[in-house]
Amino acid sequence: MEEEFLACFLVDARGGTLKSKRIPGFRLIVPPNAVEKPTRIFARSSSAKNQPKLFDCEAAATPVIELSPVHFKANVVLDIPVLGEHRSNTEMVVLKSSMESKWYSLQDHLDDSESEDPAFEECCKRLRLKKLPQFIFVHTRPQVVSLNVTPAGGTLAAIDERLRVTFPEGALTKPTTVIPLISLIYSIHRTACPAGVLTSPILTLEPRRRRFHRTVIYNIPRPCEIKDLGDYHTRVLCSITEGDEPVMWKDVTNSVDIIWHKDIAMFSGNVSGRFWLIFRKKNSKTEAISDIIPVANLIYSQVTRTRYRAGVSAKITTSNEVEVKFISKSPSSVDLYLGETFSCQLLNDKNHVIKNIYSAIPFKPFQELSFSLKQFASSYQLPDAKIKLDSTENYFPKSSSAFTLSIKDQFIQL
């Protein structure tokens, strides 16, 4: 039995599959005889006041979902839609709470078995549990790999082995757990860099603000776009702020000695923290920038901003209009709107401008359309747009190449 519901549903001994209309992608699969009597279960987005506190580089991947805390006689399957971006160097963390007092991890209940549908695996987190928590929440964070370093020292490598930290013997007096994290700089972030400015990945050694008895060596590669280091000034930035405090960068270039080994910069320090290399091209306008910190803050705000899945759809109506819609993307929302559809990822709380829409049949230029994506909007659908075509023809091509949309620097074929 498969049913859809708005805010609540009734389940009995027959079990069944329940899908939410208001939270696209949310699904509860109850096996037969999991409940002794008909039970009403609520499942809705919650404007929880005591939401989990997120630290630097962490972001919500779902809204807080409120459930009826029901006990079952057998494991039920809970599929939670994830709209936040998931990259190779990030991981999803599932939390539960009772009365919003404290939040606890649900990672032990994750179903890691491979799905037949890779797209579903990317957009959803599947849990198997006997009791529904009252509140459930998913957020993203940099991938955490805890490593133990002894007084004998050793080398820690992150996901990219070129980013590493080397502990000499005697840097620590007892075995200590440390965590190397990296924030990669993707092409989408390059647009935030002023002309002539390039950056390396960001290397973080957790816990921050820890002093070592001997200096440790940090290795950070230069951007692949740089062919000749002689054409650039190199600045080393450091931040030791932690927790939910706003990041504060400090230029420590004059306090460290950089040694280049091929394309990797090596420098030493006696404190753990977040390290970053900024490159300014010589004989360019950016060379006149006396303070690199504001530039770094601007780029960092783009690097740490979460992108959310969205569907962009377009179709031609009977009144010779191109109708465009933006839909929060989840496995069950793909068919909410008929027409040519393309998946993309957009930054939260940022104004996006559609520069142009055109087809094989020309139509009048129109004023730029703009919208601001708000994560987890209650309607799960962004504002619509309609563009009148400059043609009286009744026939328009329906092929996937009929339209081209440009959102900022992303060109989307529909």
C-alpha positions as CSV (number, residue, x, y, z in Angstrom):
1,M,0.0,0.0,0.0
2,E,1.4,3.4,-1.0
3,E,-0.2,6.7,0.1
4,E,0.6,10.4,0.1
5,F,-0.1,12.7,3.1
6,L,0.1,16.4,3.9
7,A,1.0,16.6,7.7
8,C,-0.1,13.3,9.2
9,F,-1.1,9.8,8.2
10,L,-2.7,6.7,9.8
11,V,-0.8,3.4,9.7
12,D,-2.2,0.0,10.8
13,A,-1.0,-3.6,10.9
14,R,-0.9,-3.8,7.1
15,G,2.0,-1.4,7.0
16,G,2.7,0.6,3.9
17,T,4.7,3.3,2.2
18,L,3.9,6.9,3.1
19,K,5.1,9.9,1.1
20,S,4.9,13.5,2.1
21,K,3.5,16.1,-0.3
22,R,4.9,19.1,1.6
23,I,8.3,17.7,2.2
24,P,9.2,16.3,-1.3
25,G,11.3,13.1,-0.9
26,F,10.3,12.4,2.6
27,R,9.1,8.8,2.9
28,L,8.3,6.3,5.7
29,I,8.2,2.5,4.9
30,V,6.4,0.5,7.6
31,P,6.5,-3.3,7.3
32,P,3.5,-5.4,8.1
33,N,2.7,-6.0,11.8
34,A,5.1,-3.2,12.9
35,V,2.2,-1.6,14.9
36,E,-0.4,-3.4,17.1
37,K,-3.2,-0.9,16.4
38,P,-4.0,2.0,14.0
39,T,-1.5,4.8,14.8
40,R,-1.6,8.4,13.7
41,I,1.9,9.8,12.9
42,F,2.7,13.4,12.2
43,A,5.6,14.5,9.9
44,R,6.1,18.2,9.2
45,S,8.7,20.8,8.9
46,S,9.3,22.6,12.2
47,S,10.3,26.1,13.0
48,A,12.2,24.8,16.0
49,K,13.6,27.5,18.2
50,N,16.4,25.5,19.7
51,Q,17.9,24.4,16.4
52,P,21.3,22.7,16.4
53,K,24.2,25.1,16.7
54,L,26.3,24.9,13.5
55,F,30.0,25.6,13.5
56,D,32.2,27.2,10.8
57,C,31.9,25.4,7.5
58,E,28.8,23.5,8.6
59,A,25.4,24.1,7.0
60,A,21.8,22.8,7.2
61,A,21.0,20.2,4.5
62,T,17.4,19.8,5.6
63,P,14.9,21.7,7.6
64,V,14.2,20.4,11.1
65,I,11.5,17.7,10.7
66,E,9.1,17.1,13.6
67,L,7.7,13.5,14.0
68,S,5.5,11.7,16.3
69,P,7.7,9.7,18.7
70,V,6.2,6.3,17.9
71,H,7.6,2.9,18.9
72,F,7.5,0.1,16.4
73,K,7.8,-3.7,16.8
74,A,10.2,-3.9,13.8
75,N,12.6,-1.6,12.0
76,V,10.9,1.0,9.8
77,V,12.7,2.8,6.9
78,L,12.9,6.6,7.0
79,D,14.0,8.4,3.9
80,I,15.0,12.0,4.5
81,P,15.5,14.4,1.5
82,V,18.8,16.2,1.4
83,L,18.7,19.5,-0.5
84,G,22.2,20.7,0.5
85,E,25.2,20.1,-1.7
86,H,27.3,16.9,-1.0
87,R,30.9,17.0,-2.2
88,S,33.7,14.5,-2.0
89,N,35.3,16.3,0.9
90,T,32.1,16.8,2.9
91,E,29.8,14.4,4.9
92,M,26.2,14.4,6.0
93,V,25.4,14.1,9.7
94,V,22.0,13.1,11.0
95,L,20.9,14.3,14.4
96,K,17.9,13.6,16.6
97,S,16.4,15.5,19.5
98,S,13.6,15.1,22.1
99,M,11.8,18.3,23.0
100,E,14.6,20.2,21.3
101,S,16.7,19.9,24.5
102,K,19.9,18.2,23.2
103,W,20.8,16.8,19.8
104,Y,22.3,13.4,19.4
105,S,23.9,11.6,16.5
106,L,21.8,9.0,14.5
107,Q,24.8,7.9,12.4
108,D,24.6,4.4,13.8
109,H,21.1,4.0,12.2
110,L,22.1,5.0,8.7
111,D,21.5,2.4,6.0
112,D,24.8,2.4,4.0
113,S,23.8,-0.4,1.6
114,E,24.1,0.5,-2.0
115,S,20.9,1.7,-3.7
116,E,19.8,0.7,-7.2
117,D,19.2,4.4,-7.9
118,P,22.4,6.5,-7.5
119,A,20.4,9.7,-7.8
120,F,18.3,8.7,-4.9
121,E,21.4,7.8,-2.9
122,E,22.7,11.3,-3.5
123,C,19.5,13.2,-2.6
124,C,18.4,11.2,0.4
125,K,19.6,9.7,3.7
126,R,18.0,6.4,4.7
127,L,17.6,5.4,8.3
128,R,16.4,2.1,9.9
129,L,15.0,2.4,13.4
130,K,12.4,1.2,15.8
131,K,11.5,4.5,17.3
132,L,10.9,7.8,15.6
133,P,12.7,10.7,17.2
134,Q,10.6,13.8,17.9
135,F,12.9,16.0,15.8
136,I,15.4,15.0,13.1
137,F,17.9,17.2,11.3
138,V,20.7,16.7,8.7
139,H,23.6,19.0,8.2
140,T,26.8,19.0,6.1
141,R,30.4,19.4,7.5
142,P,33.9,18.8,6.2
143,Q,34.8,15.2,6.1
144,V,36.2,14.2,9.5
145,V,39.0,11.6,9.8
146,S,40.4,11.4,13.3
147,L,44.1,10.3,13.6
148,N,46.2,9.5,16.6
149,V,49.7,11.1,16.8
150,T,52.2,9.8,19.3
151,P,55.3,11.6,20.7
152,A,57.3,9.8,18.0
153,G,55.7,12.1,15.4
154,G,54.3,11.3,12.0
155,T,52.7,12.7,8.8
156,L,49.0,13.3,8.4
157,A,47.5,13.6,4.9
158,A,44.1,14.9,4.1
159,I,41.9,13.8,1.2
160,D,44.3,15.5,-1.2
161,E,47.7,13.9,-0.2
162,R,49.5,17.1,-1.2
163,L,47.9,18.8,1.8
164,R,49.6,17.3,4.8
165,V,50.9,18.1,8.3
166,T,54.2,16.6,9.5
167,F,54.8,16.2,13.3
168,P,58.5,15.9,14.3
169,E,59.5,13.7,17.2
170,G,58.8,15.5,20.5
171,A,56.1,17.9,19.1
172,L,53.6,16.1,21.4
173,T,54.3,14.7,24.9
174,K,51.5,12.2,24.8
175,P,49.2,10.4,22.2
176,T,46.8,13.0,20.8
177,T,43.9,12.8,18.5
178,V,44.0,15.4,15.7
179,I,41.8,16.0,12.6
180,P,43.1,17.4,9.3
181,L,40.4,19.1,7.3
182,I,40.5,20.8,3.9
183,S,38.2,23.2,2.1
184,L,38.7,22.9,-1.7
185,I,38.4,26.0,-4.0
186,Y,36.1,25.0,-6.9
187,S,35.7,26.8,-10.2
188,I,32.5,28.4,-9.0
189,H,34.4,30.1,-6.2
190,R,36.9,31.7,-8.7
191,T,34.3,34.3,-9.6
192,A,34.6,35.8,-6.1
193,C,38.4,36.4,-6.7
194,P,39.3,39.8,-8.1
195,A,41.3,39.8,-11.3
196,G,44.8,38.6,-10.7
197,V,44.0,36.8,-7.4
198,L,44.2,33.0,-7.0
199,T,44.0,30.9,-3.8
200,S,45.1,27.5,-2.6
201,P,42.9,25.0,-0.8
202,I,42.4,25.8,2.9
203,L,44.1,23.4,5.4
204,T,42.8,23.1,8.9
205,L,44.3,21.2,11.8
206,E,41.8,20.4,14.6
207,P,41.6,21.1,17.4
208,R,42.7,24.7,16.8
209,R,44.7,26.9,19.1
210,R,46.8,24.0,20.3
211,R,50.5,24.8,20.8
212,F,53.2,22.2,20.1
213,H,56.5,21.7,21.8
214,R,58.3,21.7,18.4
215,T,57.2,23.3,15.2
216,V,55.1,21.2,12.8
217,I,55.4,21.5,9.0
218,Y,52.4,22.4,6.8
219,N,52.2,21.5,3.1
220,I,49.8,23.3,0.8
221,P,49.9,23.1,-3.0
222,R,49.6,26.2,-5.2
223,P,46.7,26.6,-7.7
224,C,47.1,24.7,-10.9
225,E,46.5,27.9,-12.9
226,I,49.9,29.3,-11.7
227,K,52.6,28.2,-14.1
228,D,55.4,30.6,-12.9
229,L,55.5,31.5,-9.2
230,G,57.7,34.5,-10.1
231,D,54.7,36.2,-11.5
232,Y,52.9,36.2,-8.2
233,H,53.2,37.6,-4.6
234,T,52.4,34.9,-2.1
235,R,50.6,35.7,1.2
236,V,50.1,33.2,4.1
237,L,46.9,33.6,6.1
238,C,46.1,32.0,9.4
239,S,42.9,31.8,11.6
240,I,42.7,30.2,15.0
241,T,39.0,31.1,15.8
242,E,37.0,28.0,16.5
243,G,33.4,26.8,17.2
244,D,30.7,29.1,16.0
245,E,32.8,32.3,16.2
246,P,33.2,34.2,13.0
247,V,36.4,33.4,11.2
248,M,39.2,36.1,11.6
249,W,42.1,35.9,9.2
250,K,45.6,37.2,10.0
251,D,48.4,37.8,7.5
252,V,51.4,35.8,8.9
253,T,53.5,36.0,5.8
254,N,56.3,37.9,7.6
255,S,56.3,35.3,10.4
256,V,57.0,32.2,8.3
257,D,59.5,31.1,5.8
258,I,58.1,29.4,2.7
259,I,60.1,26.7,1.0
260,W,58.8,25.5,-2.4
261,H,59.1,21.9,-3.4
262,K,57.9,21.7,-7.0
263,D,54.3,23.0,-6.7
264,I,54.0,22.6,-2.9
265,A,54.6,25.3,-0.3
266,M,56.1,24.1,3.0
267,F,56.2,26.3,6.1
268,S,56.4,25.6,9.9
269,G,54.5,26.8,12.9
270,N,54.0,25.8,16.5
271,V,50.2,26.3,16.7
272,S,47.3,24.5,15.1
273,G,44.7,26.4,13.1
274,R,43.4,27.2,9.6
275,F,46.0,28.1,6.9
276,W,45.5,29.5,3.4
277,L,47.7,30.8,0.6
278,I,46.6,33.9,-1.4
279,F,48.4,34.7,-4.7
280,R,48.4,38.2,-6.2
281,K,49.7,38.7,-9.8
282,K,52.5,41.2,-10.1
283,N,52.0,44.3,-12.3
284,S,48.2,44.1,-11.9
285,K,45.6,46.2,-10.2
286,T,45.5,43.9,-7.2
287,E,49.2,44.6,-6.5
288,A,48.1,47.9,-5.2
289,I,45.9,46.3,-2.5
290,S,47.6,47.0,0.7
291,D,45.4,44.8,2.9
292,I,44.6,41.3,1.6
293,I,42.3,40.4,4.5
294,P,39.1,42.0,3.0
295,V,39.7,40.1,-0.3
296,A,40.2,36.9,1.7
297,N,37.0,37.4,3.7
298,L,35.0,37.9,0.4
299,I,36.4,34.7,-1.1
300,Y,36.0,32.7,2.1
301,S,32.3,33.7,2.4
302,Q,31.8,32.2,-1.1
303,V,33.8,29.0,-0.2
304,T,31.8,28.3,2.9
305,R,28.3,29.2,1.5
306,T,26.2,26.2,0.9
307,R,24.7,25.4,-2.5
308,Y,21.2,23.9,-2.7
309,R,19.8,21.6,-5.4
310,A,17.2,23.2,-7.6
311,G,15.4,22.2,-10.8
312,V,15.0,24.7,-13.6
313,S,12.1,23.9,-15.9
314,A,10.8,25.7,-19.0
315,K,7.9,25.0,-21.4
316,I,6.0,26.9,-24.1
317,T,2.3,27.5,-23.2
318,T,-0.6,27.7,-25.7
319,S,-0.5,31.5,-25.4
320,N,3.0,31.7,-27.0
321,E,4.8,32.2,-23.6
322,V,7.9,30.5,-22.2
323,E,7.1,29.6,-18.6
324,V,10.1,29.1,-16.3
325,K,10.0,27.6,-12.9
326,F,12.6,27.0,-10.2
327,I,11.9,24.0,-8.0
328,S,13.7,22.7,-4.9
329,K,15.1,19.4,-6.1
330,S,14.4,16.1,-4.5
331,P,13.7,12.6,-5.9
332,S,9.9,13.0,-5.8
333,S,9.8,16.6,-7.1
334,V,11.3,15.8,-10.5
335,D,7.9,15.4,-12.1
336,L,6.1,18.2,-10.3
337,Y,6.4,20.4,-13.3
338,L,6.0,19.2,-16.9
339,G,8.5,20.5,-19.4
340,E,12.2,20.4,-20.1
341,T,14.1,20.2,-16.8
342,F,17.7,20.7,-15.7
343,S,19.2,20.2,-12.3
344,C,21.6,22.8,-10.9
345,Q,22.9,24.0,-7.6
346,L,22.4,27.6,-6.4
347,L,23.8,29.5,-3.5
348,N,21.4,30.1,-0.6
349,D,20.3,33.7,0.2
350,K,21.9,35.1,-2.9
351,N,20.3,37.1,-5.7
352,H,20.5,35.1,-9.0
353,V,20.0,36.9,-12.3
354,I,18.7,35.2,-15.4
355,K,20.6,37.0,-18.2
356,N,18.8,35.6,-21.2
357,I,16.4,33.0,-22.5
358,Y,16.2,32.3,-26.2
359,S,15.0,29.5,-28.5
360,A,15.4,28.5,-32.1
361,I,12.5,30.9,-32.8
362,P,13.4,34.4,-31.8
363,F,11.3,36.5,-29.4
364,K,11.6,40.0,-27.9
365,P,14.4,40.8,-25.5
366,F,13.0,41.1,-22.0
367,Q,14.1,42.6,-18.7
368,E,16.5,40.5,-16.6
369,L,14.7,38.3,-14.2
370,S,16.1,37.9,-10.7
371,F,15.2,35.9,-7.7
372,S,16.8,35.0,-4.3
373,L,16.9,31.4,-3.3
374,K,15.7,30.7,0.3
375,Q,16.6,27.4,1.7
376,F,13.7,25.1,2.6
377,A,11.0,27.6,1.5
378,S,7.6,26.3,2.8
379,S,6.3,26.1,-0.8
380,Y,9.4,24.3,-2.0
381,Q,9.0,26.3,-5.2
382,L,10.7,29.5,-6.3
383,P,8.9,32.3,-8.2
384,D,7.7,31.6,-11.7
385,A,8.6,33.6,-14.8
386,K,6.7,34.0,-18.1
387,I,8.3,35.5,-21.2
388,K,6.1,36.5,-24.2
389,L,7.5,35.1,-27.5
390,D,7.9,37.4,-30.5
391,S,6.3,35.1,-32.9
392,T,2.7,34.2,-34.0
393,E,3.7,30.6,-34.9
394,N,1.8,27.9,-33.2
395,Y,4.6,25.4,-33.5
396,F,7.7,25.4,-31.3
397,P,10.5,22.8,-31.1
398,K,10.2,20.6,-28.0
399,S,13.7,19.2,-28.2
400,S,16.2,19.5,-25.3
401,S,18.1,22.2,-27.3
402,A,15.1,24.4,-27.6
403,F,16.1,26.8,-24.8
404,T,19.2,28.1,-23.2
405,L,19.1,29.8,-19.8
406,S,22.0,31.7,-18.3
407,I,22.1,32.0,-14.5
408,K,25.1,34.2,-13.7
409,D,28.0,32.2,-15.2
410,Q,26.1,28.9,-15.3
411,F,24.7,28.1,-18.8
412,I,21.8,25.7,-18.6
413,Q,20.6,23.9,-21.7
414,L,16.9,23.0,-21.6
